[in-house]
Amino acid sequence: MFGQLLLGVAGNDGVRRLVTGSTLSRPVVSRFVAGDDVDAAAGAVRDLAAQGIAATLDRLGEDITAPEQADETVAGYTDLLDRLAGEGLTGGNEISIKLSALGQGLGPDGPRRATERAHLLAERAAAAGVDVTVDMEDHTRVEDTLATVRALRADFPRTGCVLQSMLRRTEGDARDLAHPGSRVRLVKGAYNEPPEVAYPAKADVDKAYVRCLRALLDGGAYPMIATHDLRIVALAEELLRGKPAGSAEFQMLYGIRAGEQQRLAREHTVRVYVPYGTDWYGYFSRRLAERPANLAFFARSLVAG
């Protein structure tokens, strides 16, 4: 409930201008965002690689309003892929793409054009030896996003998909995607969703997460277990006992639970979601809404500043 309220406030244009215009915000944002550009992204990948941790890179930006912005997104990811290839940082890493940043919401033809741009990025990523995962956004985009994933997997079967356990429909989607070779990042979800489509209680979201994880494992999929909830981490480790090595991986966000990331990396594949870029507000506000501790950290930093 608190998180949904905060997301509602964060969506206010006045609040957006206040936070993004404050000189005090940036040092706090840097905890969760690697930096503004490709240089910062590559630096974060190098640092993680030194710890035996892989990365998935997200060029920040969503809900664009013009096709030119979608083309800029493609060009930005292309620059990133070139940099990773040039520095020998491609192996085991991937990019995460949001279809709203590729024009999915730009009119009736938006989903088709976003799929075309995503296919172009998948081609370039595959040539560089980098995987692609398609992020999931709010519930109104689930069907179009799943359709794009199916289209990409026809040519690039390793294309990853994201499912949010907070949505009531997700258990069915998990069963549909639970087949060998299917890479599925399972998250709880961080969008402000109505109770008709999403579980309002955290306990129900957690229970749904575990049910979805079991479905993916039972079907032979490759779950990407994206959570900072230590109870779920422990349960997932138990479920993986006896499974062949490489049956799943753990994922966490840049700047959160670094010690746990390092602990897990001693026994499992661990991947950190690394966002970069100047359009950080939407991502940052969702991180604050996920955990009150993040908001408290932000508030303390502003006061200290």
FILUM-101112 format. One record per residue (C-alpha): residue number from 1; y, x, z; residue in three letters. Coordinates in steps of 0.05 Angstrom, whole numbers, plus 5000, padded with zeros to 4 digits. Last residue first. Layout:
// FILUM-101112
+-----+-------+------+------+------+
! pos ! north ! east !   up ! code !
+-----+-------+------+------+------+
! NUM !     Y !    X !    Z !  Ala !
...
+-----+-------+------+------+------+
//
This chain:
// FILUM-101112
+-----+-------+------+------+------+
! pos ! north ! east !   up ! code !
+-----+-------+------+------+------+
! 305 !  5351 ! 5464 ! 5042 !  Gly !
! 304 !  5312 ! 5453 ! 5107 !  Ala !
! 303 !  5325 ! 5378 ! 5101 !  Val !
! 302 !  5301 ! 5377 ! 5029 !  Leu !
! 301 !  5240 ! 5418 ! 5047 !  Ser !
! 300 !  5222 ! 5372 ! 5105 !  Arg !
! 299 !  5227 ! 5311 ! 5060 !  Ala !
! 298 !  5182 ! 5342 ! 5006 !  Phe !
! 297 !  5129 ! 5363 ! 5057 !  Phe !
! 296 !  5131 ! 5293 ! 5088 !  Ala !
! 295 !  5122 ! 5263 ! 5019 !  Leu !
! 294 !  5061 ! 5308 ! 5006 !  Asn !
! 293 !  5033 ! 5290 ! 5074 !  Ala !
! 292 !  5039 ! 5216 ! 5057 !  Pro !
! 291 !  4986 ! 5228 ! 5003 !  Arg !
! 290 !  4978 ! 5198 ! 4934 !  Glu !
! 289 !  5050 ! 5173 ! 4928 !  Ala !
! 288 !  5080 ! 5243 ! 4930 !  Leu !
! 287 !  5033 ! 5267 ! 4875 !  Arg !
! 286 !  5051 ! 5205 ! 4833 !  Arg !
! 285 !  5125 ! 5222 ! 4840 !  Ser !
! 284 !  5112 ! 5293 ! 4815 !  Phe !
! 283 !  5076 ! 5271 ! 4752 !  Tyr !
! 282 !  5130 ! 5222 ! 4732 !  Gly !
! 281 !  5186 ! 5272 ! 4748 !  Tyr !
! 280 !  5159 ! 5334 ! 4714 !  Trp !
! 279 !  5190 ! 5332 ! 4645 !  Asp !
! 278 !  5209 ! 5406 ! 4646 !  Thr !
! 277 !  5141 ! 5435 ! 4631 !  Gly !
! 276 !  5077 ! 5454 ! 4665 !  Tyr !
! 275 !  5017 ! 5419 ! 4696 !  Pro !
! 274 !  4956 ! 5459 ! 4717 !  Val !
! 273 !  4894 ! 5418 ! 4735 !  Tyr !
! 272 !  4848 ! 5467 ! 4770 !  Val !
! 271 !  4776 ! 5475 ! 4750 !  Arg !
! 270 !  4718 ! 5495 ! 4795 !  Val !
! 269 !  4647 ! 5511 ! 4772 !  Thr !
! 268 !  4604 ! 5513 ! 4834 !  His !
! 267 !  4577 ! 5560 ! 4888 !  Glu !
! 266 !  4632 ! 5610 ! 4905 !  Arg !
! 265 !  4683 ! 5567 ! 4868 !  Ala !
! 264 !  4677 ! 5514 ! 4922 !  Leu !
! 263 !  4706 ! 5560 ! 4975 !  Arg !
! 262 !  4763 ! 5582 ! 4929 !  Gln !
! 261 !  4782 ! 5511 ! 4913 !  Gln !
! 260 !  4778 ! 5493 ! 4987 !  Glu !
! 259 !  4827 ! 5548 ! 5003 !  Gly !
! 258 !  4875 ! 5525 ! 4948 !  Ala !
! 257 !  4876 ! 5455 ! 4977 !  Arg !
! 256 !  4934 ! 5430 ! 4932 !  Ile !
! 255 !  4981 ! 5473 ! 4891 !  Gly !
! 254 !  4951 ! 5458 ! 4823 !  Tyr !
! 253 !  4907 ! 5397 ! 4827 !  Leu !
! 252 !  4833 ! 5397 ! 4841 !  Met !
! 251 !  4770 ! 5394 ! 4798 !  Gln !
! 250 !  4697 ! 5403 ! 4817 !  Phe !
! 249 !  4643 ! 5414 ! 4765 !  Glu !
! 248 !  4578 ! 5381 ! 4745 !  Ala !
! 247 !  4507 ! 5394 ! 4722 !  Ser !
! 246 !  4520 ! 5469 ! 4712 !  Gly !
! 245 !  4461 ! 5491 ! 4755 !  Ala !
! 244 !  4404 ! 5442 ! 4752 !  Pro !
! 243 !  4406 ! 5386 ! 4804 !  Lys !
! 242 !  4367 ! 5398 ! 4869 !  Gly !
! 241 !  4430 ! 5392 ! 4911 !  Arg !
! 240 !  4483 ! 5359 ! 4868 !  Leu !
! 239 !  4484 ! 5295 ! 4909 !  Leu !
! 238 !  4496 ! 5336 ! 4972 !  Glu !
! 237 !  4554 ! 5372 ! 4940 !  Glu !
! 236 !  4582 ! 5305 ! 4919 !  Ala !
! 235 !  4578 ! 5279 ! 4991 !  Leu !
! 234 !  4615 ! 5340 ! 5016 !  Ala !
! 233 !  4670 ! 5333 ! 4964 !  Val !
! 232 !  4674 ! 5259 ! 4979 !  Ile !
! 231 !  4687 ! 5273 ! 5052 !  Arg !
! 230 !  4735 ! 5329 ! 5034 !  Leu !
! 229 !  4780 ! 5282 ! 4994 !  Asp !
! 228 !  4817 ! 5329 ! 4947 !  His !
! 227 !  4784 ! 5297 ! 4886 !  Thr !
! 226 !  4767 ! 5309 ! 4813 !  Ala !
! 225 !  4692 ! 5311 ! 4805 !  Ile !
! 224 !  4683 ! 5329 ! 4732 !  Met !
! 223 !  4618 ! 5293 ! 4719 !  Pro !
! 222 !  4573 ! 5318 ! 4664 !  Tyr !
! 221 !  4531 ! 5258 ! 4643 !  Ala !
! 220 !  4457 ! 5253 ! 4656 !  Gly !
! 219 !  4455 ! 5179 ! 4668 !  Gly !
! 218 !  4438 ! 5186 ! 4742 !  Asp !
! 217 !  4496 ! 5235 ! 4750 !  Leu !
! 216 !  4546 ! 5188 ! 4718 !  Leu !
! 215 !  4521 ! 5127 ! 4757 !  Ala !
! 214 !  4523 ! 5166 ! 4823 !  Arg !
! 213 !  4594 ! 5187 ! 4810 !  Leu !
! 212 !  4614 ! 5115 ! 4794 !  Cys !
! 211 !  4584 ! 5090 ! 4859 !  Arg !
! 210 !  4618 ! 5145 ! 4898 !  Val !
! 209 !  4686 ! 5129 ! 4868 !  Tyr !
! 208 !  4676 ! 5055 ! 4880 !  Ala !
! 207 !  4666 ! 5069 ! 4954 !  Lys !
! 206 !  4730 ! 5110 ! 4956 !  Asp !
! 205 !  4770 ! 5057 ! 4920 !  Val !
! 204 !  4743 ! 5004 ! 4968 !  Asp !
! 203 !  4764 ! 5046 ! 5028 !  Ala !
! 202 !  4833 ! 5057 ! 4998 !  Lys !
! 201 !  4846 ! 4982 ! 4996 !  Ala !
! 200 !  4884 ! 4951 ! 4938 !  Pro !
! 199 !  4825 ! 4954 ! 4890 !  Tyr !
! 198 !  4852 ! 4949 ! 4819 !  Ala !
! 197 !  4855 ! 4897 ! 4764 !  Val !
! 196 !  4878 ! 4834 ! 4799 !  Glu !
! 195 !  4907 ! 4876 ! 4855 !  Pro !
! 194 !  4964 ! 4900 ! 4809 !  Pro !
! 193 !  4967 ! 4974 ! 4792 !  Glu !
! 192 !  5018 ! 5027 ! 4812 !  Asn !
! 191 !  4985 ! 5089 ! 4782 !  Tyr !
! 190 !  4951 ! 5145 ! 4820 !  Ala !
! 189 !  4877 ! 5139 ! 4805 !  Gly !
! 188 !  4814 ! 5156 ! 4845 !  Lys !
! 187 !  4792 ! 5208 ! 4795 !  Val !
! 186 !  4728 ! 5220 ! 4755 !  Leu !
! 185 !  4733 ! 5269 ! 4698 !  Arg !
! 184 !  4678 ! 5251 ! 4648 !  Val !
! 183 !  4644 ! 5300 ! 4601 !  Arg !
! 182 !  4588 ! 5264 ! 4564 !  Ser !
! 181 !  4535 ! 5314 ! 4543 !  Gly !
! 180 !  4477 ! 5272 ! 4567 !  Pro !
! 179 !  4495 ! 5198 ! 4577 !  His !
! 178 !  4535 ! 5161 ! 4630 !  Ala !
! 177 !  4595 ! 5137 ! 4589 !  Leu !
! 176 !  4575 ! 5064 ! 4587 !  Asp !
! 175 !  4554 ! 5067 ! 4661 !  Arg !
! 174 !  4622 ! 5096 ! 4679 !  Ala !
! 173 !  4658 ! 5043 ! 4639 !  Asp !
! 172 !  4621 ! 4989 ! 4678 !  Gly !
! 171 !  4639 ! 5022 ! 4743 !  Glu !
! 170 !  4711 ! 5028 ! 4719 !  Thr !
! 169 !  4727 ! 4954 ! 4711 !  Arg !
! 168 !  4754 ! 4944 ! 4781 !  Arg !
! 167 !  4805 ! 5000 ! 4772 !  Leu !
! 166 !  4813 ! 5046 ! 4833 !  Met !
! 165 !  4755 ! 5089 ! 4809 !  Ser !
! 164 !  4798 ! 5118 ! 4753 !  Gln !
! 163 !  4761 ! 5146 ! 4693 !  Leu !
! 162 !  4781 ! 5206 ! 4651 !  Val !
! 161 !  4747 ! 5226 ! 4585 !  Cys !
! 160 !  4729 ! 5295 ! 4560 !  Gly !
! 159 !  4719 ! 5315 ! 4487 !  Thr !
! 158 !  4655 ! 5355 ! 4483 !  Arg !
! 157 !  4629 ! 5313 ! 4425 !  Pro !
! 156 !  4685 ! 5337 ! 4378 !  Phe !
! 155 !  4675 ! 5303 ! 4311 !  Asp !
! 154 !  4650 ! 5234 ! 4333 !  Ala !
! 153 !  4676 ! 5250 ! 4402 !  Arg !
! 152 !  4747 ! 5243 ! 4378 !  Leu !
! 151 !  4737 ! 5171 ! 4355 !  Ala !
! 150 !  4702 ! 5152 ! 4419 !  Arg !
! 149 !  4758 ! 5183 ! 4460 !  Val !
! 148 !  4810 ! 5145 ! 4420 !  Thr !
! 147 !  4774 ! 5079 ! 4432 !  Ala !
! 146 !  4771 ! 5095 ! 4506 !  Leu !
! 145 !  4846 ! 5106 ! 4506 !  Thr !
! 144 !  4860 ! 5041 ! 4469 !  Asp !
! 143 !  4817 ! 5002 ! 4519 !  Glu !
! 142 !  4847 ! 5036 ! 4580 !  Val !
! 141 !  4920 ! 5030 ! 4561 !  Arg !
! 140 !  4941 ! 4968 ! 4601 !  Thr !
! 139 !  4906 ! 4997 ! 4662 !  His !
! 138 !  4954 ! 5055 ! 4671 !  Asp !
! 137 !  4941 ! 5125 ! 4644 !  Glu !
! 136 !  4875 ! 5160 ! 4630 !  Met !
! 135 !  4878 ! 5233 ! 4608 !  Asp !
! 134 !  4841 ! 5256 ! 4546 !  Val !
! 133 !  4803 ! 5321 ! 4559 !  Thr !
! 132 !  4803 ! 5376 ! 4507 !  Val !
! 131 !  4761 ! 5440 ! 4505 !  Asp !
! 130 !  4785 ! 5508 ! 4484 !  Val !
! 129 !  4749 ! 5556 ! 4437 !  Gly !
! 128 !  4811 ! 5570 ! 4396 !  Ala !
! 127 !  4784 ! 5533 ! 4335 !  Ala !
! 126 !  4763 ! 5476 ! 4381 !  Ala !
! 125 !  4834 ! 5471 ! 4408 !  Ala !
! 124 !  4863 ! 5468 ! 4339 !  Arg !
! 123 !  4816 ! 5413 ! 4317 !  Glu !
! 122 !  4825 ! 5375 ! 4383 !  Ala !
! 121 !  4900 ! 5379 ! 4374 !  Leu !
! 120 !  4895 ! 5349 ! 4304 !  Leu !
! 119 !  4849 ! 5295 ! 4331 !  His !
! 118 !  4899 ! 5278 ! 4386 !  Ala !
! 117 !  4953 ! 5271 ! 4333 !  Arg !
! 116 !  4910 ! 5223 ! 4293 !  Glu !
! 115 !  4891 ! 5184 ! 4356 !  Thr !
! 114 !  4965 ! 5178 ! 4374 !  Ala !
! 113 !  4978 ! 5151 ! 4304 !  Arg !
! 112 !  4924 ! 5098 ! 4311 !  Arg !
! 111 !  4947 ! 5078 ! 4381 !  Pro !
! 110 !  5020 ! 5073 ! 4360 !  Gly !
! 109 !  5011 ! 5029 ! 4298 !  Asp !
! 108 !  5029 ! 4966 ! 4336 !  Pro !
! 107 !  5092 ! 4998 ! 4365 !  Gly !
! 106 !  5104 ! 5066 ! 4397 !  Leu !
! 105 !  5060 ! 5062 ! 4458 !  Gly !
! 104 !  5006 ! 5111 ! 4435 !  Gln !
! 103 !  5059 ! 5160 ! 4412 !  Gly !
! 102 !  5028 ! 5227 ! 4429 !  Leu !
! 101 !  5059 ! 5231 ! 4499 !  Ala !
! 100 !  5030 ! 5162 ! 4513 !  Ser !
!  99 !  4963 ! 5193 ! 4493 !  Leu !
!  98 !  4964 ! 5240 ! 4551 !  Lys !
!  97 !  4930 ! 5307 ! 4537 !  Ile !
!  96 !  4891 ! 5354 ! 4581 !  Ser !
!  95 !  4878 ! 5424 ! 4555 !  Ile !
!  94 !  4817 ! 5466 ! 4569 !  Glu !
!  93 !  4791 ! 5532 ! 4597 !  Asn !
!  92 !  4723 ! 5563 ! 4597 !  Gly !
!  91 !  4743 ! 5619 ! 4550 !  Gly !
!  90 !  4814 ! 5612 ! 4524 !  Thr !
!  89 !  4850 ! 5666 ! 4563 !  Leu !
!  88 !  4843 ! 5725 ! 4514 !  Gly !
!  87 !  4918 ! 5736 ! 4513 !  Glu !
!  86 !  4929 ! 5717 ! 4441 !  Gly !
!  85 !  4882 ! 5658 ! 4447 !  Ala !
!  84 !  4919 ! 5631 ! 4508 !  Leu !
!  83 !  4986 ! 5640 ! 4473 !  Arg !
!  82 !  4963 ! 5606 ! 4409 !  Asp !
!  81 !  4935 ! 5548 ! 4449 !  Leu !
!  80 !  5001 ! 5540 ! 4486 !  Leu !
!  79 !  5042 ! 5542 ! 4422 !  Asp !
!  78 !  4996 ! 5488 ! 4393 !  Thr !
!  77 !  5006 ! 5447 ! 4456 !  Tyr !
!  76 !  5081 ! 5450 ! 4446 !  Gly !
!  75 !  5076 ! 5433 ! 4372 !  Ala !
!  74 !  5034 ! 5372 ! 4387 !  Val !
!  73 !  5083 ! 5350 ! 4441 !  Thr !
!  72 !  5142 ! 5361 ! 4394 !  Glu !
!  71 !  5108 ! 5316 ! 4343 !  Asp !
!  70 !  5103 ! 5262 ! 4396 !  Ala !
!  69 !  5177 ! 5271 ! 4412 !  Gln !
!  68 !  5194 ! 5263 ! 4338 !  Glu !
!  67 !  5156 ! 5197 ! 4339 !  Pro !
!  66 !  5208 ! 5167 ! 4387 !  Ala !
!  65 !  5207 ! 5134 ! 4456 !  Thr !
!  64 !  5158 ! 5178 ! 4495 !  Ile !
!  63 !  5119 ! 5147 ! 4552 !  Asp !
!  62 !  5094 ! 5214 ! 4577 !  Glu !
!  61 !  5114 ! 5287 ! 4587 !  Gly !
!  60 !  5083 ! 5347 ! 4621 !  Leu !
!  59 !  5043 ! 5397 ! 4582 !  Arg !
!  58 !  4977 ! 5391 ! 4619 !  Asp !
!  57 !  4931 ! 5451 ! 4624 !  Leu !
!  56 !  4859 ! 5449 ! 4649 !  Thr !
!  55 !  4842 ! 5512 ! 4685 !  Ala !
!  54 !  4781 ! 5553 ! 4707 !  Ala !
!  53 !  4771 ! 5587 ! 4774 !  Ile !
!  52 !  4738 ! 5655 ! 4786 !  Gly !
!  51 !  4796 ! 5678 ! 4831 !  Gln !
!  50 !  4824 ! 5725 ! 4778 !  Ala !
!  49 !  4817 ! 5668 ! 4728 !  Ala !
!  48 !  4864 ! 5627 ! 4772 !  Leu !
!  47 !  4919 ! 5679 ! 4769 !  Asp !
!  46 !  4911 ! 5688 ! 4694 !  Arg !
!  45 !  4914 ! 5613 ! 4682 !  Val !
!  44 !  4977 ! 5607 ! 4724 !  Ala !
!  43 !  5010 ! 5663 ! 4684 !  Gly !
!  42 !  4992 ! 5628 ! 4619 !  Ala !
!  41 !  5025 ! 5564 ! 4643 !  Ala !
!  40 !  5088 ! 5601 ! 4666 !  Ala !
!  39 !  5096 ! 5635 ! 4599 !  Asp !
!  38 !  5082 ! 5570 ! 4563 !  Val !
!  37 !  5143 ! 5538 ! 4596 !  Asp !
!  36 !  5176 ! 5503 ! 4654 !  Asp !
!  35 !  5134 ! 5525 ! 4714 !  Gly !
!  34 !  5067 ! 5517 ! 4749 !  Ala !
!  33 !  5082 ! 5447 ! 4776 !  Val !
!  32 !  5057 ! 5424 ! 4844 !  Phe !
!  31 !  5089 ! 5474 ! 4892 !  Arg !
!  30 !  5145 ! 5486 ! 4841 !  Ser !
!  29 !  5167 ! 5415 ! 4853 !  Val !
!  28 !  5191 ! 5435 ! 4922 !  Val !
!  27 !  5234 ! 5492 ! 4896 !  Pro !
!  26 !  5261 ! 5444 ! 4843 !  Arg !
!  25 !  5282 ! 5387 ! 4887 !  Ser !
!  24 !  5339 ! 5420 ! 4925 !  Leu !
!  23 !  5383 ! 5428 ! 4863 !  Thr !
!  22 !  5383 ! 5352 ! 4859 !  Ser !
!  21 !  5390 ! 5322 ! 4789 !  Gly !
!  20 !  5316 ! 5306 ! 4781 !  Thr !
!  19 !  5313 ! 5270 ! 4848 !  Val !
!  18 !  5378 ! 5230 ! 4843 !  Leu !
!  17 !  5368 ! 5213 ! 4770 !  Arg !
!  16 !  5298 ! 5187 ! 4782 !  Arg !
!  15 !  5321 ! 5148 ! 4842 !  Val !
!  14 !  5374 ! 5114 ! 4801 !  Gly !
!  13 !  5325 ! 5100 ! 4745 !  Asp !
!  12 !  5278 ! 5064 ! 4792 !  Asn !
!  11 !  5205 ! 5081 ! 4778 !  Gly !
!  10 !  5202 ! 5123 ! 4842 !  Ala !
!   9 !  5215 ! 5061 ! 4883 !  Val !
!   8 !  5154 ! 5026 ! 4854 !  Gly !
!   7 !  5112 ! 5089 ! 4861 !  Leu !
!   6 !  5132 ! 5092 ! 4935 !  Leu !
!   5 !  5112 ! 5020 ! 4946 !  Leu !
!   4 !  5045 ! 5032 ! 4911 !  Gln !
!   3 !  5033 ! 5093 ! 4955 !  Gly !
!   2 !  5049 ! 5056 ! 5019 !  Phe !
!   1 !  5000 ! 5000 ! 5000 !  Met !
+-----+-------+------+------+------+
//
